[in-house]
Amino acid sequence: MDLILDNPGDALFIRSVTDDGIRVGDDFFSDPLILNAERIIADCGIPSVAQMTEEHLEGLLSLEPDVVLIGAGAAQEFLAPGQLMFFYSRGIGVEVMTTNAACRTFNVLVSESRNVAAILIPVHSPNGSS
């Protein structure tokens, strides 16, 4: 899925999402990543939404987002209560959706100059199927 959106300024935008990975600007990522409008954390080590821990999210906190979008892959997932509390106790809004939807929403919020960060799990599953 190509995402076409004018890129105002120097903000990072997601250009496309495929079964193989995510293209941000000219860079392609086949592993999970964290990003905001200015920075990409490519080695975040998040294996899946269900296995996401506070240690995985240390880099995310350095971005100081107001809202976090979590792209869970090809299917919708829900955060465990402890994961939700991680965000809510810090005053950070969080929304989990498919990765395709999270990428589209990220681009819209960045274009509106919102303080958003995204955790994106590529659409492919660990066993290589979509």
C-alpha positions as CSV (number, residue, x, y, z in Angstrom):
1,M,0.0,0.0,0.0
2,D,1.5,3.3,-1.1
3,L,0.8,6.3,1.1
4,I,0.8,9.6,-0.8
5,L,0.9,12.7,1.2
6,D,2.7,16.0,0.7
7,N,5.7,16.2,3.0
8,P,5.7,19.6,4.8
9,G,9.1,20.6,6.0
10,D,11.6,18.0,7.2
11,A,9.2,15.7,8.9
12,L,9.5,11.9,8.5
13,F,6.7,10.4,6.6
14,I,5.8,6.8,5.9
15,R,5.8,6.3,2.2
16,S,4.6,2.7,1.9
17,V,3.6,-0.5,3.8
18,T,4.0,-3.9,2.2
19,D,4.1,-7.5,3.5
20,D,7.9,-7.1,3.5
21,G,8.1,-4.0,5.6
22,I,7.7,-0.3,5.9
23,R,9.3,2.5,3.9
24,V,10.0,5.8,5.8
25,G,11.4,8.4,3.5
26,D,14.0,6.6,1.5
27,D,14.7,3.9,4.2
28,F,13.1,0.5,4.3
29,F,12.5,-1.4,7.6
30,S,11.5,-5.1,7.8
31,D,11.7,-5.2,11.6
32,P,9.6,-3.4,14.2
33,L,10.5,0.3,14.7
34,I,9.6,3.3,16.7
35,L,9.4,6.8,15.1
36,N,8.1,10.3,15.4
37,A,8.3,13.2,12.9
38,E,12.1,13.7,13.6
39,R,13.6,10.4,14.6
40,I,13.5,6.6,13.9
41,I,14.5,4.0,16.4
42,A,15.1,1.0,14.2
43,D,16.5,-1.4,16.8
44,C,13.7,-1.2,19.3
45,G,13.6,-5.0,19.8
46,I,9.8,-5.3,20.1
47,P,8.9,-8.8,19.0
48,S,5.1,-8.3,19.1
49,V,2.5,-6.2,20.9
50,A,1.8,-9.0,23.3
51,Q,5.5,-9.3,24.2
52,M,6.1,-5.5,24.4
53,T,7.7,-4.6,27.8
54,E,8.7,-1.3,29.5
55,E,12.3,-2.0,28.6
56,H,11.3,-2.0,24.9
57,L,9.6,1.4,25.4
58,E,12.5,3.3,26.9
59,G,13.4,4.8,23.5
60,L,9.8,5.8,22.9
61,L,9.7,7.8,26.2
62,S,12.8,9.8,25.0
63,L,10.5,11.1,22.1
64,E,8.1,12.6,24.7
65,P,4.9,11.9,22.6
66,D,1.4,13.1,23.6
67,V,-0.1,10.2,21.7
68,V,1.3,6.8,20.6
69,L,-0.1,4.8,17.7
70,I,0.7,1.1,17.8
71,G,0.6,-0.8,14.5
72,A,0.1,-4.4,15.6
73,G,0.7,-6.1,12.2
74,A,-2.0,-7.5,10.0
75,A,-4.6,-7.9,12.7
76,Q,-6.0,-5.7,15.5
77,E,-4.7,-6.6,19.0
78,F,-5.4,-5.2,22.4
79,L,-3.0,-4.1,25.1
80,A,-2.9,-5.9,28.4
81,P,-4.0,-3.7,31.4
82,G,-0.4,-3.3,32.5
83,Q,0.6,-2.1,29.1
84,L,-2.2,0.4,29.1
85,M,-1.2,1.7,32.5
86,F,2.4,2.3,31.2
87,F,1.0,4.9,28.9
88,Y,-1.9,6.3,31.0
89,S,0.3,6.8,34.1
90,R,2.6,9.0,32.0
91,G,-0.3,11.0,30.5
92,I,0.3,9.5,27.0
93,G,-2.7,8.6,24.9
94,V,-2.4,5.3,23.1
95,E,-4.3,3.6,20.3
96,V,-3.7,0.1,18.8
97,M,-4.7,-0.7,15.3
98,T,-3.4,-2.6,12.3
99,T,0.0,-1.4,11.0
100,N,-1.6,-0.1,7.7
101,A,-4.1,2.0,9.7
102,A,-1.4,3.2,12.1
103,C,0.8,4.3,9.2
104,R,-2.0,6.3,7.6
105,T,-3.0,7.9,10.9
106,F,0.7,8.7,11.7
107,N,1.1,10.6,8.4
108,V,-2.1,12.6,9.0
109,L,-1.1,13.5,12.6
110,V,2.4,14.5,11.6
111,S,1.0,16.7,8.8
112,E,-1.1,18.4,11.5
113,S,2.0,19.0,13.5
114,R,0.8,16.8,16.3
115,N,3.3,15.3,18.8
116,V,2.8,11.7,17.8
117,A,5.0,8.6,17.9
118,A,4.4,5.2,16.4
119,I,5.4,1.7,17.2
120,L,5.1,-0.3,14.0
121,I,5.2,-4.1,13.8
122,P,5.6,-5.0,10.1
123,V,2.5,-6.7,8.5
124,H,4.2,-10.0,8.0
125,S,4.1,-12.5,10.9
126,P,7.2,-14.0,12.5
127,N,6.7,-17.2,10.5
128,G,6.7,-15.3,7.2
129,S,3.0,-15.4,6.4
130,S,0.7,-12.3,6.3
